[in-house]
Amino acid sequence: MNAPRAEGLDASVARAKVSAAGRARDFSHCGLQEALDSARALVPRLRERAKATEQARRMLPETIDDLNASGLLRFVQPRRWGGMELPFESLVRIPAELARGCTSTAWCVGNWAIHHWMLALYEERAQSEIWDQDPDALIASGIAYPQGSAQRVEGGYQLSGRWSFSSGVDPSPWNMLAALLRDGDQVVDYLMCLVPRADYEIIDDWHVLGMSGTGSKSVKAQQVFVPAHRALSMLRARGGREFPGAALHDNPLFSIGLSTMGTHCLVGAAIGNAQAALDLSIEWVEQRSTSYQSLKMRDLPT
């Protein structure tokens, strides 16, 4: 049974507008505090679903629905596409809040958020292909290591490889896959390749003790064609205005180097998980009675 909808989330959903043409909701009016309130309102439901999420080894559809309704899957997406475009700190604070309910969910939300930020670094054509069709589109990744290999071909690149730890891959229609670009035996660049779901295989190998709900499975692609506009050169992605998408978005958020930005999206899940452990420990101590004195532990002097 689902927990009752919290007031903060309902208010956020009510403010989310859908046009007569059926376009996705526009969250460009949402600020950081509103997003944090929505995340906080989701915590009881996420906590209720946490066990089922771990057992499913992926994000539950109802959780995706709640996150979409609140706009929390688009909190760093550029306003140009209807996203919140929240400041840098949101990458830590929002996942930290969500992790108080479910760490796996917070981990995936942080990953999906940073991938929205990364898509904003690509050429406008790549952004349009995804966000014009579906502004809510989720993007997984295989970027922990450049486990793929790419070669130049006419109009783009040919990509092959197997990538580990593609968190949130099951509900994601796109993936960002890292590859070494070779010229013969020499590595000449590092590419972040945008690949649609039809062009790669999900390998069901994520069987772990903790955070199984992230669904961080491996993916595999073989001789997939990647158009040039869907490949981002990582030698250019070092910050400043060298990003192809930098001319499209004035916000300095989209001029930060990937190595600086990337890992912050994962910190929040750890912080929120620790806070949840503390919250639950305090709750347990407040309720527990002693064995022989029938006193509440909270009332004991030591």
Buried (B, 14 or more C-beta within 10 A) or exposed (E): EEEEBBEBBBBBBEBBEEEEEEEBBBBBEBEBEBBBBBBBBBBBBBBBBBEEBBEBBBBBEEBBEBBBBBBBBBBBBBBBBBBBBBBBEBBBBBBBBBBBBBBBBBBBBBBBBBBBBBBBBBBBEBBEBBBEEEBBBBBBBBBEEBBBBBBBEEEBBBBBBBBBBBBBBBBBBBBBBBBBBBEEEEEEBBBBBBBEBEBBEBBEEBEEEEBBBBBBBBBBBEEBBBBBBBBBBBEBBEBEEBBBBBEBBEBEBBBBEBEEBBEBBBBBBBBBBBBBEEEEEEEEEEEEEEEEEEEEEEEEEE
